[in-house]
């Protein structure tokens, strides 16, 4: 997978810290931990697939 400069900056500054922060917040909720992390994982996977399809794999 090839990342252009702006795409790499976006991932490093926004996406990775956001997902890590949301994962940490969901990990703190002991009652809904598994479902929250599962929903977060589904959102990330859907976002990556959508991005891949919209850029036609570029």
Secondary structure as GFF3:
##gff-version 3
##sequence-region A 1 58
A	DSSP	alpha_helix	5	10	.	.	.	ID=ss1
A	DSSP	pi_helix	11	15	.	.	.	ID=ss2
A	DSSP	alpha_helix	16	28	.	.	.	ID=ss3
A	DSSP	alpha_helix	33	54	.	.	.	ID=ss4
###
